[in-house]
Amino acid sequence: MAEVSLIATAAFGLEAVVARELKAVGYSRQRVENGRVHFTAAPEAIARANLWLRSADRVQLLLGEFEARTFDELFEQTKALPWEDWIPKDGEFPVQGKSVKSQLHSVPHCQAIVKKAIVERLKQKYRVQWFQETGPLYSVQVALLKDKATLTIDTSGAGLHKRGYRTQGGQAPLKETLAAALVQLSHWRPDRLLLDPFCGSGTILIEAAMIGDNIAPGLTRRFAAEDWPQLGRELWQAARRDASQAMEDNPLKLQGSDIDERAVAIARSNADNAGVGDKIHFQRRELAEVRSSVQFGCLITNPPYGERLQAPRELYREMGKVFAPWDTWSLYVITSDTEFEKYFGRRADKKRKLYNGRIECDYYQYIGPPPPRRGGEE
């Protein structure tokens, strides 16, 4: 099969992270846009990207892109695409859509027209008048942005944040994809101590453990494209076998604490489900009790925040006092409070705009000195 065009979608602010992840697994022919990274590769990239991408939302197969200002243009250009190359006679192909700043602003109408165009194309190719859609799922999306239509088929199924290990969540847990990005945007390396004093359900530390031991985040889940006959089981089996063989067993130093005993119990359970329970030490601990004798560590955390900020801001003040002596540590905090620095008592070295779901946040980065190459305590 010829090379395919793919799109890895991402939350705004994480596109560069996803681009680096794609390069790490061998896909350097790419184009970065807002909310997505285009890349071209052999068909096995569908399996490898789904298995290995940590911070992307989905992997989509690109069928075509074109200008569409009228419904006739949308219909005719959709019909001209080679849908039969992917959707078999019994394939199920629901259509979802979205439209931003486009003349074709009625999403239901766009979805209906794309569905009709695909049906007409497949009627011509398969010489049938009715499709029962009882076979594999090929979820089609039509995305219109400033009159440019992008037609894709989703290869992932459930979003890539659905790793499968988090059977329980605490209050407002981070998505696994965002947690992985926070780790990758930090200066943490597997030989350094990583601490999360507001660990909640443990997602940041679990993702760090999976990064530290090179565990493919999608290794234990299924994807929609696994049922596609065009790819075949052998392609997926080979990708999973390679991922299993790439796993490592490194002596990681990961510690998490939380004031809530139930959250700590959930974190332990989730870590066990992810296969990294022996890599992370969780305990119930008040913020004021957080201590470490390690000189050059990393702290990455998602402290409480929300619309009623009085209590979190008192917590930020306490954080500033507790961590003021930790001047050789690198500290990373994500919060939606734009005045975090004021209450924490220090200006960040860097800030990065990120989104926790639909909540606009800043990732405050306090970068400590690098640890010595040799002889320094880690």
C-alpha positions in Angstrom: 0.0 0.0 0.0 1.2 3.5 -0.8 2.1 6.0 1.9 -0.8 7.6 3.7 -1.4 11.2 4.9 -2.2 11.4 8.6 -3.1 14.0 11.2 -2.3 13.8 14.9 -4.7 16.2 16.6 -3.6 17.9 19.8 -4.8 20.4 22.4 -3.7 24.0 21.6 -0.2 24.6 23.0 0.8 20.9 22.6 1.5 20.8 18.9 5.2 21.1 19.2 5.3 18.3 21.9 3.3 16.0 19.5 5.7 16.9 16.6 8.7 15.9 18.8 7.0 12.6 19.7 6.3 11.8 16.0 10.0 12.5 15.2 11.0 10.2 18.0 9.2 7.3 16.5 10.5 8.1 13.0 8.1 10.4 11.3 9.8 13.6 10.5 8.0 14.6 7.3 5.4 16.8 9.0 3.6 20.1 9.0 2.5 21.7 12.3 -0.7 23.7 12.4 -2.9 25.0 15.2 -4.4 21.9 17.0 -2.8 19.3 14.7 0.4 17.9 13.1 0.2 16.6 9.5 2.6 13.7 8.7 3.1 11.3 5.8 4.3 7.7 6.3 3.8 4.1 5.4 0.5 2.5 6.6 2.1 0.9 9.7 2.4 4.5 11.1 -1.3 4.2 11.9 -0.5 1.5 14.4 2.8 3.0 15.7 1.4 6.5 16.1 -1.6 5.3 18.0 0.5 3.1 20.3 3.3 5.6 21.0 1.8 9.2 20.9 1.6 10.4 24.5 0.2 13.9 24.1 -1.9 13.7 21.0 -5.7 13.4 21.1 -6.3 11.3 18.0 -4.7 10.0 14.9 -6.8 10.7 11.8 -6.4 9.4 8.2 -6.6 12.4 5.8 -8.8 11.8 2.7 -8.7 15.3 1.3 -8.6 19.0 1.8 -10.3 21.6 -0.4 -12.0 25.0 -0.5 -15.8 24.7 -0.1 -18.0 27.8 0.0 -21.2 26.2 -1.2 -22.9 22.9 -0.5 -22.6 21.9 -4.1 -18.8 22.3 -3.8 -18.7 20.3 -0.6 -20.8 17.5 -2.2 -18.9 17.2 -5.5 -15.4 17.4 -4.0 -16.3 14.9 -1.2 -17.7 12.5 -3.8 -14.5 12.8 -5.8 -12.4 11.4 -3.0 -11.4 7.6 -3.0 -13.5 6.5 -0.1 -13.7 3.0 -1.4 -9.9 2.6 -0.8 -10.8 2.5 2.9 -14.5 1.9 3.5 -15.6 -1.6 2.6 -19.1 -2.5 1.4 -20.2 -3.4 4.9 -18.3 -0.6 6.7 -20.0 1.7 9.2 -19.3 5.3 8.4 -21.0 7.9 10.6 -20.2 11.5 9.9 -19.3 14.1 12.5 -18.6 17.8 11.8 -17.5 21.2 12.9 -17.4 24.6 11.3 -15.4 27.6 12.3 -15.5 31.0 10.5 -16.9 29.3 7.3 -19.8 30.2 5.0 -21.0 26.7 5.5 -21.8 27.2 9.1 -24.6 24.6 9.5 -22.9 21.6 10.9 -25.9 19.2 10.5 -26.3 20.2 6.9 -22.5 19.7 6.2 -22.6 16.2 7.9 -25.7 15.2 5.8 -24.1 16.4 2.5 -20.8 14.6 3.2 -22.7 11.4 4.1 -24.7 11.6 0.9 -21.6 12.2 -1.2 -19.8 9.2 0.3 -22.9 7.0 -0.3 -23.1 8.1 -3.9 -19.4 7.4 -4.4 -19.6 3.9 -2.8 -22.8 3.1 -4.8 -20.8 3.7 -8.0 -17.9 1.6 -6.9 -19.7 -1.3 -5.2 -22.8 -1.4 -7.5 -25.2 -1.5 -4.6 -28.1 0.8 -3.6 -28.1 0.2 0.2 -25.4 -0.1 2.8 -26.2 -1.9 6.0 -23.1 -0.6 7.8 -22.7 -3.7 9.9 -18.9 -4.0 9.6 -15.9 -2.1 11.0 -16.2 1.5 12.1 -14.8 4.3 9.9 -15.8 7.5 11.7 -15.7 10.3 9.2 -15.1 14.0 10.2 -15.7 17.0 8.1 -13.9 20.0 9.6 -14.5 23.5 8.0 -12.2 26.3 8.9 -12.3 29.6 7.0 -14.0 27.8 4.0 -11.4 25.1 3.9 -12.8 21.6 4.3 -10.7 18.8 5.8 -12.1 15.2 5.4 -10.7 12.5 7.7 -11.4 9.1 9.0 -10.6 8.5 12.7 -8.2 5.6 13.4 -8.1 5.8 17.2 -11.7 5.2 18.4 -11.7 6.3 22.0 -9.4 9.3 22.5 -5.8 8.6 23.1 -6.0 9.8 26.7 -8.0 6.6 27.4 -5.0 4.5 28.3 -7.1 2.1 30.3 -5.3 2.3 33.7 -7.4 5.0 35.3 -10.5 3.2 36.4 -11.0 5.8 39.2 -10.3 9.5 39.2 -10.1 12.1 41.9 -11.6 15.6 41.7 -10.9 17.2 38.2 -8.1 14.9 37.2 -5.8 15.9 34.4 -6.1 14.1 31.1 -3.4 11.6 30.7 -2.3 13.3 27.5 -1.8 16.7 29.2 0.0 15.0 32.1 2.4 13.4 29.7 3.0 16.8 28.0 3.7 18.5 31.4 6.4 15.9 32.0 7.9 16.3 28.6 7.9 20.1 28.8 9.9 19.9 32.1 13.6 19.3 32.7 12.9 16.0 34.4 14.9 13.0 33.3 14.5 9.4 34.5 17.6 9.6 36.7 16.2 12.6 38.7 13.7 12.5 41.5 10.2 13.7 40.5 7.8 14.8 43.2 4.1 15.7 42.9 2.7 17.1 46.3 -0.9 17.3 45.0 -0.8 13.9 43.2 -4.6 13.3 43.2 -5.2 10.2 41.1 -1.5 10.0 40.3 -1.7 10.8 36.6 1.5 12.9 36.3 3.6 10.4 38.1 2.2 7.4 36.2 2.8 9.1 32.9 6.4 9.9 34.0 6.9 6.3 35.0 5.7 5.2 31.5 8.1 7.7 29.9 10.9 6.7 32.1 10.5 3.0 31.3 9.7 3.7 27.6 6.3 2.0 27.9 4.0 2.8 24.9 0.9 4.4 26.3 -1.5 2.6 24.0 0.0 -0.8 24.5 -2.9 -2.4 26.4 -5.9 -0.8 24.6 -7.6 -1.3 21.3 -8.1 1.1 18.4 -10.8 1.5 15.7 -8.3 0.8 12.9 -7.5 -2.6 14.3 -10.6 -3.9 12.6 -9.8 -2.4 9.2 -9.1 -5.2 6.7 -6.8 -2.8 4.7 -4.2 -2.9 7.5 -4.6 -6.5 8.8 -3.8 -8.1 12.1 -0.2 -8.8 11.3 0.6 -5.0 11.1 -0.8 -4.4 14.5 0.8 -7.5 16.0 4.2 -6.4 14.7 3.8 -2.9 16.1 2.7 -4.2 19.5 5.6 -6.7 19.5 8.1 -4.0 18.8 6.6 -1.8 21.6 6.8 -4.6 24.1 10.4 -5.3 23.2 11.2 -1.6 23.6 10.1 -1.5 27.3 12.8 -0.8 29.9 13.2 -1.3 33.6 14.9 1.7 35.0 15.5 2.6 38.7 13.0 5.5 38.8 12.6 7.9 41.7 9.0 9.1 41.7 7.1 10.3 44.8 3.5 11.5 45.2 1.6 12.8 48.1 -1.9 14.2 48.8 -3.9 15.4 51.8 -6.7 13.1 50.8 -6.2 9.4 51.8 -8.8 8.3 49.3 -7.0 10.0 46.5 -3.7 8.3 47.5 -5.5 4.9 47.4 -6.9 5.7 43.9 -3.4 6.7 42.8 -1.9 3.5 44.0 -4.6 1.5 42.2 -4.2 3.4 39.0 -0.4 2.9 39.1 -0.8 -0.8 39.6 -3.2 -0.9 36.7 -0.6 0.8 34.5 2.0 -1.7 35.5 4.2 0.9 37.3 3.0 0.5 40.9 6.4 -0.6 42.1 8.0 2.6 40.5 6.1 5.2 42.5 5.9 5.9 46.2 2.6 7.4 47.3 1.6 8.6 50.7 -0.8 10.9 52.5 0.9 14.1 53.5 0.0 17.7 54.2 1.8 20.3 52.1 3.6 21.7 55.1 5.1 18.2 55.7 6.7 17.9 52.3 10.4 17.4 52.6 13.3 16.1 50.5 17.0 15.7 51.1 17.6 15.5 47.4 19.4 18.6 46.0 18.5 18.6 42.3 15.0 17.3 41.9 11.9 18.2 39.9 8.4 19.0 41.1 5.5 18.9 38.7 2.0 19.5 40.0 -1.5 20.4 39.3 -2.7 22.2 42.5 -6.4 22.9 43.2 -7.8 25.8 41.2 -11.2 27.0 40.0 -13.7 29.9 39.9 -13.7 30.4 43.7 -10.0 31.1 44.2 -9.7 32.3 47.8 -8.8 28.9 49.2 -6.4 28.0 46.4 -4.6 31.3 46.7 -4.0 30.7 50.4 -2.6 27.4 49.3 -0.3 29.1 46.7 1.0 31.3 49.5 1.8 28.2 51.5 3.5 26.6 48.5 5.7 29.7 48.2 6.8 29.4 51.8 7.4 25.6 51.7 9.3 25.6 48.4 11.3 28.8 48.9 14.4 27.0 50.2 14.3 24.5 47.3 16.4 26.9 45.1 18.2 24.0 43.3 15.0 22.3 42.3 13.0 22.8 39.1 9.4 23.5 39.9 6.5 23.3 37.4 2.9 24.3 38.2 -0.2 24.3 36.0 -3.1 26.5 37.1 -5.8 28.7 35.6 -5.1 31.5 38.1 -3.4 34.3 36.2 -2.1 35.7 39.5 -0.4 32.6 40.7 3.0 34.2 40.7 1.8 37.0 43.0 0.6 34.5 45.6 3.5 32.1 45.2 5.9 35.0 45.7 8.1 34.4 42.6 8.0 35.2 39.0 8.3 32.2 36.7 11.3 31.8 34.4 8.9 30.7 31.7 5.1 30.5 31.1 3.3 28.4 28.6 -0.4 28.7 27.7 -2.1 25.3 27.8 -5.6 24.0 28.1 -6.9 21.6 30.7 -10.0 20.5 28.8 -11.7 23.9 28.1 -10.0 25.7 30.9 -7.2 28.1 29.8 -4.2 27.6 32.0 -0.6 28.7 32.4 2.2 26.3 33.0 4.6 28.2 35.3 8.2 27.0 35.0 10.8 27.7 37.7 14.0 26.2 36.3 16.7 25.3 38.7 20.4 24.8 38.0 21.3 21.5 36.2 22.6 18.8 38.4 26.3 18.0 38.2 27.2 15.4 35.7 29.0 13.3 38.2 29.2 13.0 42.0 26.1 15.1 42.6 23.3 13.8 44.7 20.2 12.8 42.7 
